Structure formats: C-alpha cells, structure tokens
C-alpha cells in the first residue's frame, strides 16, 4: 500500500469528521484539486506552508483508493506531487495522527512512509 499525506488545520479536520467529506483547504479549492505530499515531501510541506501552526492533523491515504482522480504533477522544485481531483471522503483516510509543534518544528509519527 502506497500512502500519500494531507496536513489539515484543526477547523479543516473537524469539518471532514463532521461532514464526512471535504473539498480541502481554501488553497485546494482555489487550485481545483486537493494537495497531498509523499512521505519524503511532507516534512518540507509542513515547514513551508504550516510553520508555527499548532493543532495540525496528519492524514494518510492509500493511493489505490483514488484511481484516475490522482495525478502526479510537477510543483515545488520540479518534484512531482500527488494531487487529487475529487472530494476527499473520511473513508479515504487510512490513519490520522496529531502533528504537534515541538520547539518550533512539527513532530511526525514514526510510521511515516
């Protein structure tokens, strides 16, 4: 199982849990897809886009659940990032963990691929 990761702000995560689905963050809706990162990319994503933010949730999703809605597209530094072109369902999330801010750096779970 290949996993991709989405970082949620507290209110975004609460909305996913409450509604059972989401179209993502404001940026996701503006771009027309839901931004994900690979295990190798997600720490840099947190540092660049979520610096000093607390209360974050890291959600892992199995790539096989997205089918043709998942596209790998060049972004930051020419790297290919996973982008999902459909609504994200709570059922798409394999696991989720808090992403605590410790001494100004997000502490990632050990099971990160």
C-alpha positions as CSV (number, residue, x, y, z in Angstrom):
1,X,0.0,0.0,0.0
2,X,1.4,3.4,-1.0
3,X,0.5,6.3,1.2
4,X,0.1,10.0,0.5
5,X,-0.3,12.6,3.2
6,X,-2.5,15.6,3.8
7,X,-2.0,18.2,6.5
8,X,-5.1,19.6,8.0
9,X,-5.6,22.7,10.1
10,X,-7.9,22.0,13.1
11,X,-11.1,23.5,11.6
12,X,-10.5,21.7,8.3
13,X,-10.1,18.3,10.1
14,X,-13.2,19.0,12.2
15,X,-15.2,19.7,9.1
16,X,-14.1,16.5,7.4
17,X,-15.1,14.5,10.5
18,X,-18.4,16.3,10.9
19,X,-19.4,16.3,7.2
20,X,-17.7,13.0,6.1
21,X,-16.1,14.7,3.2
22,X,-14.2,17.8,2.1
23,X,-13.1,19.8,-0.9
24,X,-9.9,20.7,1.0
25,X,-8.4,23.9,2.2
26,X,-9.0,27.4,0.7
27,X,-5.9,26.8,-1.4
28,X,-7.1,23.4,-2.6
29,X,-10.4,24.9,-3.7
30,X,-8.7,27.8,-5.5
31,X,-6.4,25.3,-7.3
32,X,-9.2,22.9,-8.2
33,X,-7.6,19.8,-6.6
34,X,-6.5,18.6,-3.1
35,X,-2.8,18.9,-2.4
36,X,-1.1,15.9,-1.0
37,X,2.6,15.1,-0.3
38,X,4.6,11.9,-0.3
39,X,6.3,10.7,2.9
40,X,9.6,12.2,1.5
41,X,7.9,15.6,0.8
42,X,5.5,16.1,3.8
43,X,8.1,17.5,6.3
44,X,9.1,20.2,3.9
45,X,5.5,20.9,3.1
46,X,4.9,21.4,6.8
47,X,7.9,23.7,7.2
48,X,7.0,25.8,4.2
49,X,3.2,26.1,4.4
50,X,2.4,25.4,8.1
51,X,5.3,26.9,10.0
52,X,4.5,27.7,13.6
53,X,0.9,26.4,13.3
54,X,-0.2,24.2,16.1
55,X,-3.1,21.7,16.3
56,X,-2.4,20.2,12.9
57,X,-3.5,16.7,11.9
58,X,-1.6,14.5,9.5
59,X,-3.8,12.2,7.5
60,X,-2.5,9.2,5.5
61,X,-4.4,8.0,2.5
62,X,-3.9,4.9,0.3
63,X,-3.2,5.9,-3.3
64,X,-5.1,2.9,-4.6
65,X,-8.4,4.5,-3.3
66,X,-8.2,7.4,-5.8
67,X,-7.9,5.7,-9.2
68,X,-7.8,8.2,-12.0
69,X,-8.6,11.1,-9.7
70,X,-4.9,11.0,-8.5
71,X,-2.5,12.8,-10.7
72,X,1.3,13.3,-10.2
73,X,2.2,16.9,-11.2
74,X,5.3,18.9,-11.1
75,X,5.4,21.6,-8.4
76,X,7.9,22.8,-5.8
77,X,11.5,22.4,-7.2
78,X,10.2,20.3,-10.1
79,X,9.2,17.5,-7.8
80,X,6.1,15.5,-8.7
81,X,3.4,15.9,-6.0
82,X,0.2,13.9,-5.7
83,X,-2.9,15.9,-6.5
84,X,-6.4,14.5,-6.0
85,X,-9.2,15.8,-8.3
86,X,-12.2,14.8,-6.4
87,X,-13.9,15.3,-3.0
88,X,-11.9,13.6,-0.2
89,X,-14.0,11.3,1.9
90,X,-13.4,10.4,5.5
91,X,-13.3,6.8,4.3
92,X,-10.2,7.7,2.2
93,X,-8.2,8.3,5.4
94,X,-6.2,5.1,6.4
95,X,-5.0,6.7,9.6
96,X,-4.6,10.2,11.2
97,X,-2.2,11.5,13.9
98,X,-1.7,14.8,15.6
99,X,1.2,16.8,14.3
100,X,2.5,18.6,17.4
101,X,4.7,21.6,17.2
102,X,7.8,20.9,19.4
103,X,10.3,23.7,19.8
104,X,9.1,25.3,16.5
105,X,9.3,22.0,14.5
106,X,6.4,19.6,13.7
107,X,7.0,16.1,15.2
108,X,6.0,13.5,12.7
109,X,4.8,10.0,13.6
110,X,7.2,7.1,13.3
111,X,5.0,5.2,10.8
112,X,5.5,7.9,8.1
113,X,6.5,6.1,4.8
